[in-house]
Amino acid sequence: MAPKKSKGTGSRASSKASVKSKEKRNDPSPVGSVGESGVPNDIFPMVITAATQELFECRVDEDVTKENPFKFLKKDDILQDMKKRAAVSDFHPVKQVAVNYPADELLLVFDRDFTYGQSFYLVLTEEAKERVLNPPESVDEQALEDELESFICKTPEPKSWESLGSHLEIEEESVVDTRPRLKYMISRVRRKFGAPIVFSDRNASDTPGGHMECMPYQDKNFSIQMLERSTGIQAVPDLKSSSTQTAWRYPRNMYTQYEPREFTEEEKENCMNSENLKNFVDLVASRFDIALQQNEIMDVFFDDWRALFQEDVIFGGKTDTHLKEYQSFTDLKYSKEKTISYVNWHPTISGVIAVALAERLSFEERINDSTKLLLNPSLILFWNFSDPLNPQLMLECPDDVFSFEFCPSDPNIIVGGCMNGQVVLWDISAHADRLQGTRAGGGSMSANTNTLPGFEDKHADEIPVMRYCAVSGIESSHKAPITDVQWLPHYFEVSRTGIPLENKNLMCVQILTCAPDCCVMFWDIRAPRAATQSVTDKKHKGEAMPLENPHGVPNTFKHLDLSWKPLIRVNLPKINSTGEYSPLKFSLRDSSENLQASSVDRSHQNVGNSEGKVEYERLRVPSAKQLKVLEDVSTKLYIGMEDGELIYTDWKMEKDNDSGRLFSAKPSRCFVVHDGPVNTVRRSPFFKDILLTVGGWSLAIWKEGVMQGPIMLVSCAAKRGTVGCWSLSRAGVFFIGKEDGNIEVWDLMEKTHEPVQTQNVSTTRITCIEAWIVSSKQHLLAVSDHFGTVHILEIPWALRSAVSKEKLSVGRYFEVEVERLIYFEKQAEMRAKEKMEMDAEELRKKMESVVPETLVEQIAEKAQKEYQDYLALEKVILKDMGLLSEEDKSAEI
């Protein structure tokens, strides 16, 4: 056993430590001024991780040592590191200093003694760099010590109080008389001075003005409740005077040398043969053997509580990862021989799903059976989980609808895009109660059950058919089937030049549509100012008559019916050739997180009547001059094309300088990745700049702003993909529908090159996939097929419950893929540059020819002759000017 350390030694060590700490506090820094923390203002202590040391070649005891602690870092390398790793970078706290640094290199110093608290510190100014590299010469310590010993400590004298501005606040809060005080003088006859005063009663009614009654009453002006009070306080530090008899000396560095103390051979032998050691080993040997055996049998780092929690929550075990069919909807009358073109969940009513039906006919068959199609109108069916046999509501359409969306600000308003290119609006406010109720046995539960026999409502069991409120004019609509439609967010609207403006109504009033007729259109559901004014004039003149409504269609959008025209038409010209792109699907970025709702004027929100219902006929298109331009709203669009391209374009219109007309600008980038029509362009619900595209036999994931290409590409699949959909609860999960009726489940946390599972849902191709969250324990997936059936699948626990830090891990994976793209692009540019240099060198060698000797002699002879002619001409000129001397003339002769 080691000998015990004496008490005196410990006290001396503690006194040395205290002296050392006092030296560290009182030692002035040689680099710049010192702040409150003891660190100079132009020195930044920092911790450099092993990865950063490897990247900047500043490894401890290898690249930087105690003898050579300096390392110059390039400013561009530091900025590039902060750009790549953002807040993860070790240099992120000094980002602004690095950006504003005047020189190209910054000095990093290895601080082995932890002078400033960390192993490294960064020099922030050029003056500090010069002082660190060239420190001032040291002063003779003995001379300083003698000088300080002769210094006599004096008690500091208190200074006069100096105000730093607090007296102004006290003066503002103090109460000061603002008017002269009232003065009252009481006089008495001189002869009555000193006489006793006798008080007596007096009748107030005997003297005029001698009686005044003051009745109490409640005055609101003098019953104000104090909510906030501002008080000024002047704080003065407490002064304390103390003294000590300790002789203060000049602090200087102290060093202590330690040496190991070991047992001698005799002490080791005595310790090993002692009875105490043998008894201790015999006592703990069995316990030590049991601990070793348990460590070999069990995993001591396994979290049993987490495992018990997962086993308790998971229903059916961890291996239950397959989609289970929860419900299915089909109708033998309306869905017969039809396909489902689009599916959408009701945004506010749980358990209600809307389905658009379309004919399973080719273009030639549609032309031949056009008369028959007119007799069978297209429908959108509303299904409810409470009654899977009968639709709750049917919307009548002028033609087959390929896409429709509920209005985010008013779910009773629905917009749809038809096959003939028209845009349709519905208002289902009258049947909202029916969708919220339930039906049993084909009847409505809201009907009165106490009806007398013989007086039942014969139309109670009929499915209501809702006719559209308004439809766009055929001449102003798309010239091809509308394949995608979307509402613009409520916080902005678009002017006729494509500039985003503030939306004072704070409700969705504009729609964006696209079709393969090479254009994207913006629509506004508000009445134009001229049309609204004419209707108002008619009402004032008394000419307005009640609108006849034989079909029970609401008059919500009567001002748009058959006269609705697009607000903007954005063409899509090709970048490097003539012609235009044919869009199928698009996606615009939601910038709501960059805007504050409080900055928008809410005084005009929801223009409606006294019942709170929005009156859309009262809404008008405001003038662009009256609205504020929103700079934070993105005007970029990702659009998937019919030929497999994906373009990135701006919907803003540009103005021709010559004619002054507005025209659509060419897309900024075009990617040719898919080998078939792009049928899906969807943004991730967790990352606003991540998109999923599906087309042909390939699928791709993109990051907005990365122009090198997709960050993930899966091509050459066995079957073509028809639709894709992101998971609403897991950042790394998405679903892909195939043409053979299968659904591929992709989980980026497990695999990135293939799906984790493939499950068959139907015998024909999948047309739509939409996810929905009912509760935290029930997530549903609506899958429709080509035969007109909607399959509602229940998502298992493993696919709906996010793993630990899943969003962070998936985001990091996307960042790594972006860095990979940038690296390969730089490598390709470098290879191209090298190839160009090699080709230029070879061409130069081929063009370079060997000059023959005879040609060299001819060139030299010609040059000599030209030189002789020049000399002769020079002499003639000098002779004519009289500058040629006689000696030169004689030499010439």
KAHU-V953576 format. One record per pair of residues at least 6 apart in sequence whose ideal C-beta (glycine too) atoms are under 6 Angstrom apart, sorted by the first residue. I is the first residue (numbers start at 1). GAP is how many residues later the second one is. Records with the same first field share a line. If there is no record, write none. Layout:
I->GAP + GAP
This chain:
16->238
22->229
23->228
26->225
29->11
30->105
31->9 + 12 + 97 + 100 + 101
32->8 + 9 + 10 + 96
33->8
34->6
35->6
39->77
42->82 + 83 + 86
43->78
44->50 + 78 + 80
45->71 + 72 + 73 + 76
46->72 + 74 + 76
47->71
48->42 + 72
52->38
53->6
56->17
57->6
58->6 + 13
64->7 + 46
66->46
69->40 + 41
70->39
71->37
72->33
73->33 + 35
74->31
75->26 + 29
78->13 + 20
81->8
82->7 + 9 + 10 + 13
97->27
107->16 + 22
108->14
109->12
111->8 + 10
123->6 + 9
144->106
145->105
148->102
166->68
169->63
170->62 + 64
173->59
204->6 + 7
314->483
320->476
321->475 + 477
323->436 + 470
324->470
325->466 + 468
326->466 + 468
327->61 + 465
328->461 + 463
329->54 + 59 + 461
330->459
334->45
335->453
338->19 + 21 + 450
339->19 + 21 + 447 + 449
340->15 + 427 + 444 + 448
341->15 + 17 + 61
342->14 + 61 + 426
343->12 + 425 + 427 + 439 + 441
344->10
345->8 + 425 + 427
346->6
347->59 + 64
348->63
349->86 + 87
351->33 + 34
352->32 + 83
353->30 + 429
354->26 + 28
355->26 + 435
356->24 + 45 + 48
357->22
358->42
377->19
378->19 + 21 + 22
379->15
380->15
381->10 + 13
382->9 + 10 + 11
383->8
384->8
386->52
387->52
390->52
391->72
392->43
393->38 + 71
394->69 + 71
395->31 + 71
396->69 + 71
398->20 + 73
399->19 + 20 + 21
400->19
401->15 + 17
402->79 + 81
403->14 + 81 + 82
404->10 + 12
405->10 + 80 + 82
406->8
407->6 + 80 + 101
408->79 + 100
409->81 + 98 + 99
412->16 + 17 + 20
413->14
414->12
415->10 + 70 + 96
416->8
417->65 + 68 + 96
419->62
421->56 + 57 + 58
422->49 + 50 + 55
423->49 + 100
424->44 + 47
425->44 + 45 + 132
426->42
427->42 + 127 + 129
428->38
431->33
437->8 + 9
438->7
442->19
443->18
444->16
447->13
467->84 + 86
469->84 + 85 + 87 + 88
470->87 + 90 + 91
472->92
473->89
476->89
478->37 + 39
479->38
480->35 + 36 + 37
482->31 + 33
483->101
484->30 + 101 + 102
485->28
486->26
487->21 + 24
488->22
490->16 + 17 + 18
491->12 + 104
492->8 + 11 + 138 + 141
493->8 + 10 + 17
494->6 + 28
495->6 + 129
497->156
498->70 + 153 + 154 + 155
499->130
500->130 + 133
501->126
502->98 + 125 + 126 + 128
504->97 + 100
505->99
506->99
509->16 + 17
510->14
511->12
512->10
513->8
514->6 + 69 + 72
516->66 + 126
518->54 + 62 + 64
519->50 + 52
520->50
521->45 + 48
522->45 + 46
523->43
524->43 + 97
526->93 + 94 + 95
527->32
528->93
529->91
532->88
538->6
547->8
556->60
559->58
570->81 + 94
571->93
572->8 + 9
573->7 + 93
575->91 + 92 + 95
581->60
582->59 + 60
583->56
584->56 + 58 + 93 + 94
585->55 + 93 + 96
586->51 + 53
587->51 + 94 + 96 + 104
588->49
589->45 + 99
591->41 + 42 + 43
594->38
595->37
606->8
607->11 + 12
608->6 + 7
609->6
635->15 + 16 + 17
636->14
637->12 + 14
638->10 + 43 + 53
639->8
640->6 + 38 + 41 + 53
641->37
642->35
644->30 + 31 + 32 + 51
645->25 + 27
646->25 + 47
647->20 + 23
648->20 + 21
649->18
653->9
654->9 + 11
655->7
669->38
673->27
674->21 + 22 + 24
675->21 + 22
676->19 + 20
677->18
678->15 + 17
679->15 + 44
680->14 + 43 + 44
681->12
682->10
683->8
684->6 + 42
685->41 + 43
686->45 + 121
689->14 + 15
690->13
691->11
692->9 + 32 + 42
693->7
694->27 + 30
696->24
697->20 + 23
698->17
699->15 + 22
700->10 + 13
701->10 + 11
702->8
703->8 + 115
706->112
708->113 + 117
711->103 + 106 + 107
719->19 + 20 + 21
720->19
721->15
722->15 + 17 + 43 + 44
723->14 + 43 + 45 + 46
724->12
725->10 + 44 + 46
726->8
727->6
728->43 + 45
729->71
730->72
731->75 + 76 + 79
732->15 + 16 + 17 + 74 + 78
733->14 + 66
734->12
735->8 + 10 + 34
736->8
737->6 + 29 + 32
739->26
741->19 + 20 + 21 + 22 + 23
742->16 + 18
743->16 + 18
744->11 + 14
745->10 + 11 + 12
746->9
747->9
748->62
750->6
761->22 + 30
762->23
764->21 + 22 + 23
765->21
766->19
767->17 + 19
768->16
769->14
770->12
771->10
772->8
773->6
779->16 + 21
780->12
781->12 + 14
782->10
783->8
784->6
878->6
